[in-house]
């Protein structure tokens, strides 16, 4: 896939989303939650679990969802 086609699909996907659903807001809110967890919770395993869950959320929402959307539009 050419990089320009990838960027066009990426921009088209995210331009259809509301502001609270944009990549910058998802990353920012995840970083805030991770930071608060590391400040407020003394247990390492809980910190690790929450960090892994947010990382999974980022992967699903920021990488997997746009690619699935792109593939589904290719099938039309």
PyMOL commands that set and color helices and strands:
alter all, ss='L'
color gray80, all
select helices_A, chain A and resi 3-15+19-21+23-40+44-75
alter helices_A, ss='H'
color red, helices_A
deselect
rebuild
show_as cartoon
